[in-house]
Structure formats: structure tokens, C-alpha cells
Amino acid sequence: MENILITGGAGFIGSNFVKYMLRETADVNIFNYDALTYAGNLENLKEIEDDNRYRFIKGKIQNQELVRYVIQEYGITGIINFAAESHVDRSIISATPFIETNIQGTLVLLEVAKDFEIKRFLQVSTDEVYGSLGKEGLFTEMSPLSPNSPYSASKTSADLLVRAFVETYGLNAVITRCSNNYGPYQFPEKLIPLMLLNAKENKQLPVYGDGMNIRDWIYVDDHCRGIWAAFQKGKKGEVYNIGGNCEKPNIEIVKTILSMLGKPESLITFVKDRLGHDRRYAIDSSKIKNELGWAPEIRFDEGMKKTVEWYLSNESWCQNVRSGAYLDYYKKQYNL
């Protein structure tokens, strides 16, 4: 059995990945290490709490002593780092938590991985490290790193640390950079769940600027498959872009949600644009497709249908997250 440490496994993408691994593999034990900040929610993992291949450990990745203990105590053979502060708006208000978690925390994981000779380290990154595209072209793995927000600058720094540990110490690490994810369990400050829940309640839908900022959208399960492919088969030191080949402007996403819910477009309110708002992202995923055999499988219309149905069917989860009640869940579940 492989013993894999998933950092940030109670967040949106991390929790979907934990469940993907328990569902799709039989020879892997999952150790979920999460600080349970505002975006970490153990309710996301309710259905697998009692799985004998799963264990939760509460902790910050900046805590080197605890990370070292976990690696040694559980015989960890691989690390996949999802742990990150990830909301751009929050990074504009205060960059400090992003530096502490995304840079300093990643450095701790890398140092421990080096010391314990971890067989494989995967850094989950973002297409935002490339900055903004014009009307033409795609981000490739060779695109210059040009971050425009404190969040993307912190992720870029972490990526460069991973590269340095590969080149200097020979660490067996790879990096994945993905486009915008959507799907179940996404925190409601993000575009799709925010607009969906506001529309459901007939509240105004705040859209930045003219709504024409373009993103490449991917359903979270497709991203999970790409991460696992890169972890298993990726070449040491390589970067793999993971994209959905699905470019859409924000305003189109918002109008799609309104149409699916039968709500009027009069709910849309254009607000002052975000500082440093990147205009367009688009991913070239040909490298991971050609080298590792991965490709997105879920069409946008199919993924959006699944996503809308999930949020409408999980009202208690939505209420707990929006009210903050979810923050007490781990205390009850783990008697803390």
C-alpha cells in the first residue's frame, strides 16, 4: 500500500480528490492534513470518514515539527500539496496569509520531503502564475511566469521553490497548473456557487467590470484525474498544464446559471472591477494529453448540470457554510 499525504484535503478541490482516490484506487491510504481555515470543511468528507483507508490530521503546513511527525509516524511515501490560500480578493485585502501558507508552508513540505526522501511530491498550482493573455494564444508550460495578484505571486514563488528543490537536491517532484475549477463543495465566495446561490434567493448577482474576463473552465473530477496521472506518470521536474478547453467570459457563466434556474437577467449588477483583474486565461493541455494520456471528459453543459443539481440538493451544506456553522463540525466529529 502507498501512504499519501494530501495537504489541504478538506478544501474544495482537495476533498474531491480524496474521495476520487478512495473511489478509484484500492492500494492507497490517504492521510488528509488540513488546518481547517475558513475554506476547509470536514463536512465535505462526511461520507468517507469511516473508511479504513482514510485518516484526518489537523495542522498547518507551516508546522514543521508536526509535518515531520506525520511523515514518520504514518510512513508517508508521497505528498500532494493542495494546501493554499486561494481567493484573489482576500489576497488584495491582506497578502500575509498567502505568504505564510503558500510560500513558507510549501517550503516546509519540501524540506521534509527532502529529508525523508519522499518518493514523489506533487505541487498543485494554478494558471494564474502566467498572468493575463491577450485575445489570442494559450498558456503553455513554457509561458513566462508573470503573476498579477498577491495570490498568484505566492503560488509562483512556491512553484519556483519546487523547481529549486528538484534542481538542487534531486527531489522527485512535479507541478500541475490548472484552469478554473467548478463542481460540488466549492466555497460560495467563488463565481459559480456565489451566483448560483444568490440567484436561487433572488439576490443581486455582482459581476466585476464588464463581465468579459475570460476563464478556461474544468469540472473538478477531470482535474482530479489529471493530478493523479501526473503523480503516477509525470516526469521528475516537469510542469503539466491541466485545462478544460472551455473558454467562457464571466458574464456568459452568470447568464447560463440564471437560465438554468429560470431567473431574470435583471438580477445582474455590474460592480467596480477587481484590482489587477487578469483579462483572459486559456490553457494548452497538449503536453499532459500527449505524454500522460489525460484529457477532460466532462462537457461544460454536463458539468454545470451536475453542479447546479448538487447545490440545489444540498441546502443544509450551503446554509452551514454561509452561516459559519461548518467551522464547529470537526470539533463535534473529533471530540476536540
DOKEBA-955731 format. One record per residue (C-alpha): x, y, z. Coordinates in pm, 1 decimal, always signed. Last residue first. Example, Ala and Ser with C-alpha at 12.3 -4.5 7.8 and 13.67 -1.06 7.14 Angstrom:
BEGIN
> +1367.0; -106.0; +714.0
> +1230.0; -450.0; +780.0
# end
This chain:
BEGIN
> -1192.3; +1845.2; +2008.1
> -1426.8; +1548.6; +2013.0
> -1333.0; +1450.1; +1655.5
> -1678.6; +1481.4; +1499.1
> -1803.9; +1755.3; +1729.3
> -1491.4; +1970.0; +1699.8
> -1467.2; +1890.9; +1327.0
> -1816.4; +2031.5; +1265.5
> -1769.5; +2358.0; +1454.0
> -1650.0; +2553.3; +1148.9
> -1948.6; +2423.4; +949.2
> -2175.6; +2661.3; +1143.1
> -2021.4; +2958.9; +958.9
> -2361.2; +3083.8; +840.0
> -2275.2; +3061.2; +470.6
> -2106.3; +2724.3; +508.5
> -2381.2; +2570.8; +722.2
> -2653.7; +2706.6; +493.3
> -2486.3; +2565.7; +182.2
> -2435.8; +2224.1; +343.5
> -2800.5; +2226.2; +460.0
> -2922.4; +2313.7; +108.7
> -2754.7; +2019.2; -54.7
> -2992.7; +1929.6; -338.3
> -2989.9; +2273.6; -503.0
> -2611.4; +2287.3; -477.2
> -2571.9; +1940.0; -628.8
> -2823.0; +1998.4; -909.3
> -2643.0; +2317.2; -1013.0
> -2308.0; +2138.0; -1020.3
> -2427.2; +1829.7; -1210.0
> -2598.5; +2048.2; -1472.8
> -2288.7; +2266.7; -1494.3
> -2070.3; +1962.6; -1554.7
> -2294.7; +1831.7; -1832.1
> -2313.1; +2170.0; -2005.4
> -1935.9; +2212.2; -1968.4
> -1853.3; +1871.6; -2114.0
> -1697.6; +1614.0; -1881.0
> -1413.5; +1404.2; -2022.5
> -1105.3; +1624.9; -1999.1
> -796.9; +1458.1; -2148.1
> -510.2; +1256.9; -1996.8
> -284.1; +1020.9; -2189.5
> +31.4; +1100.8; -1992.3
> +272.7; +1235.7; -2253.9
> +40.4; +1354.5; -2532.0
> -252.2; +1467.2; -2317.7
> -31.9; +1611.8; -2043.4
> +164.2; +1809.8; -2303.9
> -139.5; +1912.1; -2512.8
> -306.4; +2091.5; -2222.8
> -279.8; +2444.5; -2367.7
> -464.1; +2656.9; -2114.2
> -658.7; +2981.6; -2155.7
> -672.6; +3274.5; -1915.8
> -810.1; +3619.0; -2007.8
> -845.9; +3968.6; -1863.7
> -649.7; +3944.6; -1539.5
> -802.9; +4171.6; -1272.2
> -527.7; +4384.9; -1116.9
> -776.2; +4548.3; -878.5
> -1123.0; +4394.3; -914.8
> -1364.7; +4585.4; -1136.2
> -1630.1; +4813.9; -987.5
> -1970.0; +4643.6; -995.8
> -2211.1; +4529.0; -1268.2
> -2542.7; +4411.4; -1124.5
> -2717.8; +4106.6; -1272.4
> -3061.5; +4028.9; -1121.9
> -3223.5; +4183.7; -1432.9
> -3106.6; +3870.3; -1614.5
> -3425.4; +3702.4; -1494.6
> -3428.3; +3360.9; -1318.2
> -3532.3; +3024.5; -1464.1
> -3266.5; +2841.9; -1263.0
> -3082.4; +2706.9; -1568.3
> -3121.1; +3042.4; -1745.3
> -2980.8; +3233.7; -1448.4
> -2684.5; +2995.4; -1428.8
> -2611.6; +3032.2; -1800.5
> -2636.4; +3411.6; -1768.8
> -2371.3; +3409.4; -1495.6
> -2137.3; +3185.3; -1694.1
> -2182.7; +3404.6; -2002.3
> -2099.7; +3714.4; -1795.5
> -1779.2; +3551.7; -1674.6
> -1646.9; +3505.9; -2027.0
> -1605.9; +3144.2; -2142.2
> -1310.5; +2936.8; -2257.6
> -1361.8; +2560.4; -2238.0
> -1053.7; +2358.7; -2330.2
> -1082.6; +2213.8; -1977.7
> -723.5; +2274.7; -1880.2
> -445.6; +2090.4; -1697.5
> -94.3; +2224.8; -1757.0
> +183.7; +1984.9; -1660.9
> +519.4; +2103.3; -1524.2
> +820.0; +1870.4; -1523.0
> +1089.3; +1822.0; -1259.3
> +1058.8; +1442.4; -1249.5
> +848.6; +1310.4; -1534.0
> +477.7; +1258.6; -1472.3
> +341.8; +904.9; -1459.4
> +184.0; +843.2; -1120.3
> +160.4; +1195.2; -978.0
> +82.2; +1346.3; -1318.5
> -196.2; +1094.3; -1381.2
> -331.7; +1152.1; -1030.0
> -339.6; +1527.4; -1085.6
> -512.0; +1488.7; -1421.9
> -780.8; +1261.1; -1281.3
> -852.0; +1514.2; -1007.3
> -879.2; +1794.9; -1264.1
> -1137.6; +1596.2; -1457.5
> -1331.2; +1544.5; -1133.7
> -1326.6; +1922.7; -1068.4
> -1501.8; +2017.3; -1390.3
> -1281.1; +2247.0; -1597.2
> -1333.8; +2608.1; -1707.0
> -1092.5; +2826.6; -1907.0
> -1154.2; +3186.1; -1797.4
> -1244.7; +3505.1; -1980.8
> -1299.1; +3847.4; -1826.3
> -1591.2; +3992.0; -2021.3
> -1814.0; +4074.5; -1725.3
> -1798.5; +4448.0; -1798.7
> -1631.8; +4530.5; -1467.5
> -1688.3; +4265.1; -1198.9
> -2028.9; +4097.9; -1180.9
> -2238.2; +4122.4; -862.3
> -2550.7; +3899.7; -881.4
> -2836.1; +4067.1; -691.8
> -3048.0; +3841.8; -472.8
> -3341.6; +3633.4; -596.4
> -3266.0; +3357.0; -341.5
> -3175.6; +3098.2; -607.2
> -2989.5; +3369.8; -795.9
> -2770.5; +3442.9; -495.2
> -2696.7; +3071.9; -450.5
> -2599.3; +3021.4; -815.0
> -2401.1; +3344.8; -843.2
> -2191.9; +3264.5; -537.9
> -2157.8; +2895.7; -633.4
> -2028.1; +2986.7; -982.6
> -1804.0; +3282.9; -900.3
> -1621.8; +3175.5; -584.1
> -1720.7; +3314.2; -241.5
> -1956.9; +3017.4; -201.6
> -1679.7; +2764.7; -124.8
> -1683.3; +2484.1; -381.4
> -1832.0; +2162.6; -241.6
> -1963.3; +2027.9; -574.3
> -1826.3; +2145.5; -911.8
> -1612.1; +2415.4; -1070.3
> -1241.6; +2451.2; -1142.1
> -1071.9; +2742.8; -1318.7
> -755.3; +2637.5; -1507.6
> -491.0; +2404.8; -1372.1
> -118.4; +2411.3; -1320.1
> +41.6; +2081.6; -1216.7
> +392.6; +2065.2; -1074.0
> +621.0; +1762.2; -1044.8
> +865.9; +1648.7; -778.5
> +1128.5; +1378.4; -730.8
> +1367.4; +1588.2; -522.2
> +1716.6; +1597.7; -678.5
> +1851.8; +1834.5; -415.0
> +1946.1; +2143.0; -615.4
> +1747.7; +2103.9; -939.5
> +1438.6; +1938.8; -793.3
> +1443.9; +2152.2; -478.1
> +1482.9; +2466.8; -690.3
> +1188.1; +2371.8; -912.6
> +967.8; +2324.3; -605.9
> +1081.9; +2662.7; -473.6
> +994.1; +2819.6; -807.9
> +643.2; +2675.0; -787.8
> +601.5; +2818.4; -437.3
> +704.1; +3163.5; -557.0
> +454.5; +3142.9; -842.3
> +181.7; +3047.2; -594.5
> +265.4; +3350.0; -379.5
> +266.4; +3580.6; -682.9
> -70.1; +3438.1; -790.1
> -224.4; +3527.8; -455.2
> -56.3; +3869.5; -429.8
> -202.4; +3947.9; -772.6
> -50.6; +3998.5; -1119.2
> +169.8; +3693.8; -1171.1
> +403.1; +3686.3; -1474.0
> +564.7; +3345.0; -1515.9
> +675.2; +3325.2; -1878.4
> +499.1; +3061.8; -2091.9
> +699.2; +2739.6; -2129.9
> +432.0; +2516.4; -1972.7
> +191.8; +2654.9; -2230.9
> -63.5; +2931.1; -2181.1
> -270.3; +2987.1; -2493.4
> -279.1; +3244.6; -2772.9
> -507.1; +3523.2; -2892.4
> -720.8; +3792.6; -2730.4
> -444.3; +3889.1; -2488.8
> -340.1; +3665.8; -2202.8
> -300.3; +3755.6; -1835.6
> -57.3; +3634.2; -1571.3
> +123.0; +3301.5; -1606.6
> +102.8; +3220.2; -1233.8
> -275.3; +3240.6; -1268.6
> -272.5; +2901.2; -1443.3
> -269.1; +2744.7; -1099.1
> -62.6; +2514.6; -878.1
> -94.3; +2171.2; -717.9
> +259.4; +2072.0; -618.2
> +326.4; +1699.5; -644.2
> +598.8; +1528.5; -439.8
> +705.2; +1169.9; -513.4
> +924.3; +909.3; -343.2
> +972.7; +1105.8; -21.6
> +1340.1; +1102.0; +75.3
> +1265.2; +1179.1; +441.7
> +1487.3; +1488.7; +447.2
> +1384.1; +1602.7; +101.6
> +1011.4; +1565.0; +169.8
> +1061.1; +1749.7; +499.1
> +1233.4; +2038.8; +324.7
> +971.7; +2047.8; +50.4
> +681.1; +2045.2; +294.3
> +836.3; +2327.6; +497.5
> +897.9; +2532.9; +182.0
> +534.7; +2484.6; +77.7
> +423.9; +2626.4; +411.7
> +652.7; +2929.1; +380.8
> +531.7; +3008.1; +30.1
> +159.7; +2928.9; +6.6
> +78.9; +2932.6; +375.5
> +273.5; +3226.0; +522.2
> +290.1; +3432.7; +203.2
> -81.7; +3390.7; +138.2
> -168.4; +3472.1; +499.9
> +30.2; +3799.3; +464.2
> -122.9; +3927.4; +139.8
> -409.7; +4115.4; +302.8
> -702.0; +4288.1; +126.1
> -572.2; +4202.0; -221.2
> -507.9; +3842.8; -110.0
> -870.3; +3816.7; +4.4
> -992.5; +3919.6; -340.4
> -767.5; +3661.2; -506.4
> -906.3; +3367.2; -309.7
> -654.6; +3081.4; -290.1
> -490.4; +3040.0; +49.0
> -321.0; +2711.7; -11.5
> -296.8; +2346.1; +88.1
> -335.1; +2129.6; -223.4
> +7.8; +1970.0; -181.4
> +26.8; +1607.0; -290.7
> +285.4; +1418.0; -84.5
> +410.0; +1061.7; -137.1
> +561.1; +776.4; +66.6
> +424.3; +858.0; +411.5
> +523.1; +601.2; +673.0
> +247.1; +700.3; +912.0
> +452.8; +808.5; +1213.1
> +746.5; +941.1; +1009.4
> +555.5; +1168.2; +773.2
> +313.9; +1272.7; +1048.4
> +596.1; +1361.2; +1290.7
> +780.5; +1562.7; +1025.9
> +464.3; +1758.9; +945.7
> +408.4; +1822.7; +1316.2
> +759.2; +1959.6; +1371.8
> +749.0; +2160.8; +1050.8
> +431.8; +2349.6; +1141.1
> +398.4; +2569.8; +830.0
> +176.7; +2300.3; +676.3
> -79.4; +2382.3; +941.2
> -244.8; +2100.1; +1132.5
> -548.3; +1878.3; +1183.0
> -492.0; +1512.8; +1088.2
> -763.3; +1311.9; +912.0
> -729.7; +941.6; +830.3
> -860.4; +739.1; +535.3
> -801.4; +379.5; +423.2
> -1033.3; +238.3; +690.0
> -1321.6; +444.9; +551.0
> -1516.2; +582.6; +847.6
> -1499.3; +948.6; +748.6
> -1581.3; +870.4; +383.7
> -1933.0; +1015.6; +350.9
> -1866.9; +1315.1; +573.5
> -1577.9; +1440.6; +362.1
> -1711.8; +1780.3; +253.4
> -1848.6; +1817.8; +607.4
> -1481.5; +1840.7; +703.1
> -1471.5; +2195.9; +569.5
> -1153.1; +2386.4; +498.7
> -1222.8; +2726.8; +341.2
> -1233.4; +2922.2; +671.6
> -912.4; +2760.5; +798.1
> -927.7; +2390.2; +872.9
> -550.4; +2343.9; +904.6
> -559.5; +2032.3; +685.7
> -364.8; +1706.0; +665.9
> -563.9; +1427.1; +498.7
> -381.6; +1093.9; +514.9
> -499.4; +868.6; +230.4
> -406.9; +501.0; +206.9
> -358.1; +372.5; -148.7
> -388.3; +19.7; -291.3
> -754.2; +7.8; -395.8
> -788.0; +312.6; -620.1
> -1081.9; +484.1; -792.9
> -1325.1; +554.6; -510.6
> -1078.4; +625.9; -231.3
> -873.8; +839.7; -469.6
> -1172.9; +1032.4; -603.7
> -1295.2; +1096.2; -249.6
> -960.4; +1249.6; -152.8
> -953.6; +1445.9; -479.9
> -1297.4; +1598.2; -421.0
> -1182.7; +1695.7; -73.7
> -867.9; +1859.1; -212.8
> -1050.5; +2050.4; -485.4
> -1293.7; +2220.3; -247.5
> -1095.5; +2223.5; +75.2
> -1072.2; +1947.3; +335.3
> -771.1; +1783.1; +170.5
> -545.1; +2083.5; +217.1
> -239.5; +1859.7; +237.9
> -288.8; +1510.1; +99.1
> -28.7; +1275.9; +245.0
> -8.0; +950.6; +51.6
> +62.0; +609.8; +205.1
> +107.8; +354.6; -73.7
> +0.0; +0.0; +0.0
# end
